[in-house]
Amino acid sequence: MGWDGRIVDGTRDDLPFAADMELNWELTTRWLEAFLRDEVQRRRGFSRVVVGLSGGVDSSVAAYLAARALGRDSVYGYRMPYRTSSQESLDHAQLVAEDLGIHMITHPIAEAVDSLLSHDAGEVSPHRLGNVCSRMRMIVLFDQGFKLGALPLGTGNKSERMLGYYTWHGDDAPPINPLGDLYKTQVWSLGRYLGVPDVIVDKPATADLIRGQTDEGDLGITYARADLILQGLLSGYTAEQLIDRGFAPDEVEVVRARVDSTHWKRQLPTTAMVSDTAIGEHYLRPVDYAR
């Protein structure tokens, strides 16, 4: 499901930035394992992590990396279904837990979500429901992490983050994330390398809130095409230059518009500065920039 060099007309020589997406998965895996050990154990002093297992490829890959880096007994996977969650998603999460031999806990969120939304009359939109479910799952992970003395592990990928396709203070809440600089297509490839079951890697990405809903359907573009456009934009190519190289103007605009309109989601909360030591603006302690 990764990029195969045939996204646009022309040759790969027309897209020099595409080479940067072709990673050495053995080396990348070793680096991500070292990252997890360093960030979880050395810097923060934890020995365990909790990870939400949705049955999708992102959370599965994160769990496989964590089990390799920290040991299977140090990884706690949580299934947190809502009423609309599919049995397939639950089964695939269980498949990951059994394959890795990690702890598995099922913590339904329907009662808490429905209680929160019951105070409003009328129908709740799928978008709003999705945001509440995402944030409720983070409450569960942080609470269970506190109980277990474990650190919540992030599972969001670079494509979702750049396109703004996630819930602010939901999916992005965990303090460390091994996948945040990997595009979705790269996560698929890494999943294959790590041995994530094909049934998980091959299925369409979905938020699993509405029957038939898919990420790519919501976005209006496939991840394969979006990722290459993102890589071009992040490499300094203008929209016009990408169109000149064969990308469809409407697809370039979909990606460019989402990146521009969701920039705020990738930043710390905006602080009103009243001094020259505002956190996140000018003030950095040594630990913030030096090892």
PyMOL commands that set and color helices and strands:
alter all, ss='L'
color gray80, all
select helices_A, chain A and resi 12-14+16-21+25-43+57-70+72-74+87-100+110-117+126-148+158-163+184-194+198-201+215-219+223-234+239-244+249-261+263-266+286-289
alter helices_A, ss='H'
color red, helices_A
select strands_A, chain A and resi 48-52+75-79+103-106+150-152
alter strands_A, ss='S'
color yellow, strands_A
deselect
rebuild
show_as cartoon
